[in-house]
Amino acid sequence: MSSETQVSGSDSSGDRPGGRGVPPVHEIRVGVVGVGYWGSKQLRVMRATPGVTRVVAIDARLPLLSGMAHLLATGEGFTSLEAALPHVDAVVIATPPATHVPLGLAAIRAGKHVLIEKPLATTAAGAEELIQAAKEAGVTLMVGHTFEYNGAVWMLRELIQSRELGDLYYLDSSRLNLGLYQSDVNVVFDLAPHDISIANHVLGATPTSVQAWGARHIDPAFEDVAHLQLGYDDIGVQAHIHVSWLDPRKVRLITAVGSKKMAVYDDTNAEERIRVHDKAVRRGTEGGTGGGSGAMQYHHGPVTSPVVRFDEPLAVQARHFVDCLTTGAQPRTDGASGLAVVQVIEAAQLSLAQERKVLISEIAGDAGASGLVPVPGQRLRAPVTA
Ligand SMILES: NC(=O)c1ccc[n+]([C@@H]2O[C@H](COP(=O)([O-])OP(=O)(O)OC[C@H]3O[C@@H](n4cnc5c(N)ncnc54)[C@H](O)[C@@H]3O)[C@@H](O)[C@H]2O)c1
């Protein structure tokens, strides 16, 4: 099996209809908005991406950021998107989630292609607004679902889609660490977009329902530990997602359990990111362990670790973005893929608030009016007082 999945765009029929709007560009000038923790990585990979001729840093705090202040004097840095727009063809938005929609709309309406970090928006309505605006302006809208550019995730998808694991029973995902606490969103907004986009990608489906449980231990306004249960009713699979800022270990683990084999993707194990366990349980016909009418038969085969060819996912993603701008192709993580993840996040917020299972069909375009999603400078929910 090969982990070398082609990162090619699909046709041009989505956010950027072929033949209309901004023509494909070949020498691309990129502005990275927000050069904090993640944006500084975006700046590095964009500078090394073929086809990109100029990269400017855009950050309100640029004069205060170490190693960045000198960019202002050389014209390679700006303190606002508005000032930078005349100097760029495309914009990467790596600011806090609540700013993605206003910044994205400003760039799109100025005719710029945009790559927006996950989550695309904090509401489904906001994500739909971005999709519509990109369609009207004829520009490319892509979302930074970085794990969909990761060789190990491609291999997990291949194991599932080729049915090497047999019938898939469930997916189980854990993304845990001590911190980093975010100041404007809870742990679901911060970490779960990764697991949701991975689940959607490897399953080739989107969920129909979400049940969430969460707790606020340190900051009384925001959940720091949460469990989500995603029902993919169309394919009869469930995905369980555990995200936490309050755990002693750094864990990045996804387990796919099938009727024939089980696969474990450990993103912290650079040597063996994917391990395939030839293990299974079958119900026999009589006696033995387990309940019901038959014995449980356990199969214990070898554990194999296929070679995963690993290229830095952020660099693969950047090359794909530039490819889409030069060819006019639709990004594999387009606006619709971003919207699908945001719908799950919004359903999870509703589930946390109302302590019930929420159907994705309940998350309509104007669901952001529920007041359960953050807006810039405003906390998600009032702190709980003792
Ligand atoms: N794809 C991934 O694996 C991944 C990993 C980490 C973070 N992220 C995403 O990247 C984004 C940024 O996260 P971070 O951890 O780097 O945050 P950060 O706080 O470290 O950096 C955000 C930066 O944005 C700047 N900023 C805020 N509003 C601005 C505005 N209106 N104009 C210009 N600059 C502005 C801030 O000054 C700050 O420097 C988030 O959406 C996050 O979810 C993605």
The ligand as an SDF file (V2000), in Angstrom:
LIG
                    3D

 44 48  0  0  0  0  0  0  0  0999 V2000
   -3.9890   23.8800   11.2910 N   0  0  0  0  0  0  0  0  0  0  0  0
   -3.4150   23.7220   12.4620 C   0  0  0  0  0  0  0  0  0  0  0  0
   -2.8540   22.6700   12.7580 O   0  0  0  0  0  0  0  0  0  0  0  0
   -3.4470   24.8440   13.4650 C   0  0  0  0  0  0  0  0  0  0  0  0
   -2.6240   24.8040   14.5890 C   0  0  0  0  0  0  0  0  0  0  0  0
   -2.6760   25.8760   15.4880 C   0  0  0  0  0  0  0  0  0  0  0  0
   -3.5400   26.9400   15.2640 C   0  0  0  0  0  0  0  0  0  0  0  0
   -4.3390   26.9250   14.1680 N   0  0  0  0  0  0  0  0  0  0  0  0
   -5.2780   28.0330   13.9150 C   0  0  0  0  0  0  0  0  0  0  0  0
   -4.5230   29.2110   13.6140 O   0  0  0  0  0  0  0  0  0  0  0  0
   -5.2250   30.3600   14.0680 C   0  0  0  0  0  0  0  0  0  0  0  0
   -4.3090   31.1960   14.9520 C   0  0  0  0  0  0  0  0  0  0  0  0
   -3.9680   30.4570   16.1020 O   0  0  0  0  0  0  0  0  0  0  0  0
   -2.6350   30.8110   16.9160 P   0  0  0  0  0  0  0  0  0  0  0  0
   -2.5140   29.7530   17.9480 O   0  0  0  0  0  0  0  0  0  0  0  0
   -1.4990   31.0530   15.9970 O   0  0  0  0  0  0  0  0  0  0  0  0
   -3.0470   32.1970   17.6170 O   0  0  0  0  0  0  0  0  0  0  0  0
   -2.0520   33.3190   18.1650 P   0  0  0  0  0  0  0  0  0  0  0  0
   -2.8330   34.0490   19.2260 O   0  0  0  0  0  0  0  0  0  0  0  0
   -0.7280   32.7660   18.5070 O   0  0  0  0  0  0  0  0  0  0  0  0
   -1.8370   34.3090   16.9260 O   0  0  0  0  0  0  0  0  0  0  0  0
   -2.8710   35.0750   16.3900 C   0  0  0  0  0  0  0  0  0  0  0  0
   -2.2690   36.3700   15.8410 C   0  0  0  0  0  0  0  0  0  0  0  0
   -3.2850   37.0730   15.1330 O   0  0  0  0  0  0  0  0  0  0  0  0
   -3.1070   38.4620   15.3530 C   0  0  0  0  0  0  0  0  0  0  0  0
   -4.3690   39.1370   15.0570 N   0  0  0  0  0  0  0  0  0  0  0  0
   -5.5430   39.0230   15.7240 C   0  0  0  0  0  0  0  0  0  0  0  0
   -6.5070   39.7590   15.1210 N   0  0  0  0  0  0  0  0  0  0  0  0
   -5.9280   40.3510   14.0410 C   0  0  0  0  0  0  0  0  0  0  0  0
   -6.4040   41.2210   13.0190 C   0  0  0  0  0  0  0  0  0  0  0  0
   -7.6790   41.6150   12.9830 N   0  0  0  0  0  0  0  0  0  0  0  0
   -5.5280   41.6380   12.0790 N   0  0  0  0  0  0  0  0  0  0  0  0
   -4.2350   41.2540   12.1030 C   0  0  0  0  0  0  0  0  0  0  0  0
   -3.7180   40.4130   13.0490 N   0  0  0  0  0  0  0  0  0  0  0  0
   -4.5620   39.9760   14.0070 C   0  0  0  0  0  0  0  0  0  0  0  0
   -2.6670   38.5580   16.7870 C   0  0  0  0  0  0  0  0  0  0  0  0
   -1.9680   39.7830   17.0260 O   0  0  0  0  0  0  0  0  0  0  0  0
   -1.7520   37.3370   16.9190 C   0  0  0  0  0  0  0  0  0  0  0  0
   -0.3900   37.6330   16.6850 O   0  0  0  0  0  0  0  0  0  0  0  0
   -6.4880   29.8480   14.7600 C   0  0  0  0  0  0  0  0  0  0  0  0
   -7.5690   29.8680   13.8620 O   0  0  0  0  0  0  0  0  0  0  0  0
   -6.1410   28.4060   15.0890 C   0  0  0  0  0  0  0  0  0  0  0  0
   -7.2940   27.5770   15.1790 O   0  0  0  0  0  0  0  0  0  0  0  0
   -4.2890   25.9230   13.2670 C   0  0  0  0  0  0  0  0  0  0  0  0
  1  2  1  0
  2  3  2  0
  2  4  1  0
  4  5  1  0
  4 44  2  0
  5  6  2  0
  6  7  1  0
  7  8  2  0
  8  9  1  0
  8 44  1  0
  9 10  1  0
  9 42  1  0
 10 11  1  0
 11 12  1  0
 11 40  1  0
 12 13  1  0
 13 14  1  0
 14 15  2  0
 14 16  1  0
 14 17  1  0
 17 18  1  0
 18 19  2  0
 18 20  1  0
 18 21  1  0
 21 22  1  0
 22 23  1  0
 23 24  1  0
 23 38  1  0
 24 25  1  0
 25 26  1  0
 25 36  1  0
 26 27  1  0
 26 35  1  0
 27 28  2  0
 28 29  1  0
 29 30  1  0
 29 35  2  0
 30 31  1  0
 30 32  2  0
 32 33  1  0
 33 34  2  0
 34 35  1  0
 36 37  1  0
 36 38  1  0
 38 39  1  0
 40 41  1  0
 40 42  1  0
 42 43  1  0
M  CHG  2   8   1  16  -1
M  END
$$$$
